[in-house]
Amino acid sequence: MNPITYIGTGFSTHKNPFEAAKEASSRAKKQIRAKNPNLVIVFSTTHFSQHSLLEGIYFVFGNNTNIIGCSGYGVIDNSGVHKYGVVVMAIYSTKIKFGSGCIKEINADNARWAGEKFARASLKNLGSTAREIGLTFSDGLLEKNSEILSGMKDVLGRSFPLIGCSSADSLLFSKTYQYFNKEVLNKSIVGTILSGEGSFGYGLKHGWQPLGRPRRVTYSTGNVIKKIEENPAVEIYKDYFKKNIDEIKSLLTQISILYPLGIYLSEEEEYLLRNVINIDNDGGLVCQGDIPQGSQIRIMMGTKESALEAAKLAAQEARYKFSDTAILGAIIFESVSRIKLFGYRINEEIETVKNTLGETVPFIGVCTFGEQAPLKSLEYRGESHFHNETIAVLTIGEHHGLV
């Protein structure tokens, strides 16, 4: 018997969490020909009883099912973005191997260690097969998600592709969830390293363009920019918008979405975006993600049209490796900021991705507080980074020439 891979997806908005997970899982199970999956990936909004969701998945797939996933501001399937619901992807494969892991109780002091420990645990569970790509989900309210990613790269290598997201809630910024088998977690990282005879593509873009002159970060600590060219960091926005600090604070949500900061990376094609989520008492800018001291930054500007084109380019990069073989499934990581930018037009972006990947490709996705992926396509294994305001697409299939 030739090795084979099946991927099925399901979506539900049933108000009962057990029934919602059961309905979504049943649809996915039917598409994998009722086989027992190697892995189930689940994304959900935070409206549900989270434990009941997992119980519904196990009811359909059995108690030995391996589950990873997280909560989001919204979930995504082939029909678009949904601010209420649960999506499930079931993967059955005799080709792809999965080395899953989970690290709990992460804080600002042990973030890098947690990333290292997660990578080592996942590799240990994987065995001796060659690793291909990592898929991870961490708590979006953790202060140092960039440090977790750095810890993983310390073990796996700086060019090893890592793709995933930081979990989200319904913009209450109070609690997000990560799922690992039968556990509902917070302040954790969960995920898997994929290996074997699978084929994986990915793409990441944002569409924001630089404005004004580049400026140097002269003092920063972690995710807080204290000084830009020896001035309080908030001056970069005061100068550009010609407004005082109180006016900047009152408009911060809108400014952060439309005019994030971009970090210039000389070895990459795109700027690395950072949302500004707060302004501290001395004019420091608190960002989602680290800003290394000495970085060259610029104010960035995004439009619906440029962001839509970026989504198409990200999907094209993710599809590139599958020029002569089928994409069996895909996962989309969509920044909450992009949801806010697009407004009622958000489903145009999902439709663009669907048209680019292929109308029949099943996919799921989640709306996140941060994304992680390399900045370039698989043709060049660039370094993975923590991102804001991006769309990242992962495609899954089988090696060329194998059936």
LINBELUR-V764064 format. One record per residue. N is the residue number from 1. SS is DSSP state (helix for helix, strand for strand, loop for the rest). NEAR is the number of other ideal C-beta (glycine too) atoms within 8 Angstrom. Layout:
# LINBELUR-V764064
N_SS_NEAR ; N_SS_NEAR
This chain:
# LINBELUR-V764064
1_loop_3 ; 2_loop_5 ; 3_loop_9 ; 4_loop_9 ; 5_strand_15 ; 6_strand_12 ; 7_strand_14 ; 8_strand_13 ; 9_strand_17 ; 10_strand_15 ; 11_strand_15 ; 12_strand_12 ; 13_loop_8 ; 14_loop_8 ; 15_loop_5 ; 16_loop_7 ; 17_helix_13 ; 18_helix_11 ; 19_helix_11 ; 20_helix_17 ; 21_helix_20 ; 22_helix_12 ; 23_helix_11 ; 24_helix_14 ; 25_helix_17 ; 26_helix_10 ; 27_helix_14 ; 28_helix_15 ; 29_helix_14 ; 30_helix_9 ; 31_helix_13 ; 32_loop_14 ; 33_loop_7 ; 34_loop_5 ; 35_loop_7 ; 36_loop_7 ; 37_loop_13 ; 38_loop_8 ; 39_strand_12 ; 40_strand_17 ; 41_strand_13 ; 42_strand_16 ; 43_strand_14 ; 44_strand_15 ; 45_loop_15 ; 46_loop_11 ; 47_loop_5 ; 48_loop_11 ; 49_loop_6 ; 50_helix_13 ; 51_helix_7 ; 52_helix_12 ; 53_helix_16 ; 54_helix_14 ; 55_helix_10 ; 56_helix_15 ; 57_helix_16 ; 58_helix_11 ; 59_helix_10 ; 60_helix_11 ; 61_helix_12 ; 62_loop_7 ; 63_loop_4 ; 64_loop_5 ; 65_loop_12 ; 66_loop_11 ; 67_strand_14 ; 68_strand_15 ; 69_strand_12 ; 70_strand_13 ; 71_strand_14 ; 72_loop_14 ; 73_loop_13 ; 74_loop_12 ; 75_strand_17 ; 76_strand_16 ; 77_strand_12 ; 78_loop_6 ; 79_loop_5 ; 80_strand_9 ; 81_strand_12 ; 82_strand_13 ; 83_loop_7 ; 84_loop_6 ; 85_loop_11 ; 86_strand_16 ; 87_strand_17 ; 88_strand_17 ; 89_strand_15 ; 90_strand_17 ; 91_strand_16 ; 92_strand_12 ; 93_strand_12 ; 94_loop_5 ; 95_loop_12 ; 96_strand_13 ; 97_strand_9 ; 98_strand_11 ; 99_strand_15 ; 100_strand_13 ; 101_strand_13 ; 102_strand_13 ; 103_strand_10 ; 104_loop_7 ; 105_loop_5 ; 106_loop_14 ; 107_loop_8 ; 108_loop_8 ; 109_loop_4 ; 110_loop_8 ; 111_helix_16 ; 112_helix_12 ; 113_helix_8 ; 114_helix_13 ; 115_helix_18 ; 116_helix_12 ; 117_helix_10 ; 118_helix_17 ; 119_helix_16 ; 120_helix_9 ; 121_helix_11 ; 122_helix_15 ; 123_helix_12 ; 124_helix_7 ; 125_helix_9 ; 126_helix_12 ; 127_loop_6 ; 128_loop_2 ; 129_loop_8 ; 130_loop_5 ; 131_strand_13 ; 132_strand_10 ; 133_strand_13 ; 134_strand_17 ; 135_strand_14 ; 136_strand_14 ; 137_strand_14 ; 138_strand_16 ; 139_loop_15 ; 140_loop_14 ; 141_loop_9 ; 142_loop_14 ; 143_loop_7 ; 144_loop_12 ; 145_helix_16 ; 146_helix_11 ; 147_helix_11 ; 148_helix_17 ; 149_helix_14 ; 150_helix_10 ; 151_helix_17 ; 152_helix_15 ; 153_helix_14 ; 154_helix_10 ; 155_helix_11 ; 156_helix_12 ; 157_loop_6 ; 158_loop_5 ; 159_loop_7 ; 160_loop_12 ; 161_loop_14 ; 162_strand_15 ; 163_strand_16 ; 164_strand_13 ; 165_strand_16 ; 166_strand_16 ; 167_loop_17 ; 168_loop_14 ; 169_loop_13 ; 170_loop_8 ; 171_loop_7 ; 172_loop_6 ; 173_loop_5 ; 174_loop_5 ; 175_loop_8 ; 176_loop_15 ; 177_loop_13 ; 178_strand_18 ; 179_strand_15 ; 180_strand_11 ; 181_loop_7 ; 182_loop_5 ; 183_strand_7 ; 184_strand_8 ; 185_strand_13 ; 186_loop_8 ; 187_loop_10 ; 188_loop_14 ; 189_strand_15 ; 190_strand_16 ; 191_strand_14 ; 192_strand_13 ; 193_strand_17 ; 194_strand_15 ; 195_strand_12 ; 196_strand_11 ; 197_loop_8 ; 198_strand_15 ; 199_strand_11 ; 200_strand_14 ; 201_strand_16 ; 202_strand_17 ; 203_strand_16 ; 204_strand_17 ; 205_strand_12 ; 206_loop_14 ; 207_loop_12 ; 208_loop_14 ; 209_strand_8 ; 210_strand_10 ; 211_strand_9 ; 212_strand_6 ; 213_strand_4 ; 214_strand_8 ; 215_strand_10 ; 216_strand_10 ; 217_strand_16 ; 218_strand_9 ; 219_strand_8 ; 220_strand_12 ; 221_strand_6 ; 222_loop_8 ; 223_loop_11 ; 224_strand_12 ; 225_strand_14 ; 226_strand_10 ; 227_strand_12 ; 228_strand_14 ; 229_loop_7 ; 230_loop_5 ; 231_strand_7 ; 232_strand_10 ; 233_loop_13 ; 234_loop_12 ; 235_helix_10 ; 236_helix_13 ; 237_helix_13 ; 238_helix_12 ; 239_helix_7 ; 240_helix_10 ; 241_helix_10 ; 242_loop_5 ; 243_loop_8 ; 244_loop_6 ; 245_helix_9 ; 246_helix_6 ; 247_helix_9 ; 248_helix_15 ; 249_helix_8 ; 250_helix_6 ; 251_loop_10 ; 252_helix_12 ; 253_helix_6 ; 254_helix_7 ; 255_helix_12 ; 256_helix_12 ; 257_helix_13 ; 258_helix_9 ; 259_loop_11 ; 260_loop_16 ; 261_strand_15 ; 262_strand_14 ; 263_strand_13 ; 264_loop_10 ; 265_loop_9 ; 266_loop_4 ; 267_loop_5 ; 268_loop_10 ; 269_loop_4 ; 270_loop_8 ; 271_loop_12 ; 272_strand_11 ; 273_strand_15 ; 274_strand_13 ; 275_loop_13 ; 276_strand_14 ; 277_strand_8 ; 278_strand_7 ; 279_strand_12 ; 280_loop_8 ; 281_loop_3 ; 282_loop_6 ; 283_loop_11 ; 284_loop_12 ; 285_strand_13 ; 286_strand_10 ; 287_strand_14 ; 288_loop_9 ; 289_loop_13 ; 290_loop_10 ; 291_loop_15 ; 292_loop_8 ; 293_loop_9 ; 294_loop_6 ; 295_loop_11 ; 296_strand_9 ; 297_strand_15 ; 298_strand_14 ; 299_strand_12 ; 300_strand_14 ; 301_strand_9 ; 302_loop_14 ; 303_loop_7 ; 304_helix_8 ; 305_helix_6 ; 306_helix_11 ; 307_helix_16 ; 308_helix_13 ; 309_helix_9 ; 310_helix_13 ; 311_helix_14 ; 312_helix_11 ; 313_helix_10 ; 314_helix_16 ; 315_helix_14 ; 316_helix_10 ; 317_helix_15 ; 318_helix_15 ; 319_helix_14 ; 320_helix_12 ; 321_helix_9 ; 322_helix_12 ; 323_loop_5 ; 324_loop_4 ; 325_loop_9 ; 326_loop_6 ; 327_strand_13 ; 328_strand_10 ; 329_strand_14 ; 330_strand_14 ; 331_strand_13 ; 332_strand_15 ; 333_strand_17 ; 334_strand_15 ; 335_strand_15 ; 336_helix_12 ; 337_helix_12 ; 338_helix_14 ; 339_helix_13 ; 340_helix_8 ; 341_helix_12 ; 342_helix_13 ; 343_helix_6 ; 344_helix_4 ; 345_helix_8 ; 346_helix_12 ; 347_helix_8 ; 348_helix_9 ; 349_helix_15 ; 350_helix_13 ; 351_helix_9 ; 352_helix_12 ; 353_helix_17 ; 354_helix_12 ; 355_helix_7 ; 356_helix_10 ; 357_helix_14 ; 358_loop_8 ; 359_loop_5 ; 360_loop_4 ; 361_loop_12 ; 362_loop_12 ; 363_strand_15 ; 364_strand_16 ; 365_strand_14 ; 366_strand_18 ; 367_strand_14 ; 368_strand_16 ; 369_loop_12 ; 370_strand_14 ; 371_strand_16 ; 372_strand_16 ; 373_strand_17 ; 374_strand_13 ; 375_loop_12 ; 376_loop_9 ; 377_loop_10 ; 378_loop_11 ; 379_loop_5 ; 380_loop_6 ; 381_loop_8 ; 382_loop_10 ; 383_loop_10 ; 384_strand_12 ; 385_strand_12 ; 386_strand_11 ; 387_strand_16 ; 388_loop_13 ; 389_loop_14 ; 390_loop_16 ; 391_strand_17 ; 392_strand_16 ; 393_strand_17 ; 394_strand_15 ; 395_strand_16 ; 396_strand_15 ; 397_strand_14 ; 398_strand_12 ; 399_loop_9 ; 400_loop_6 ; 401_loop_3 ; 402_loop_9 ; 403_loop_4
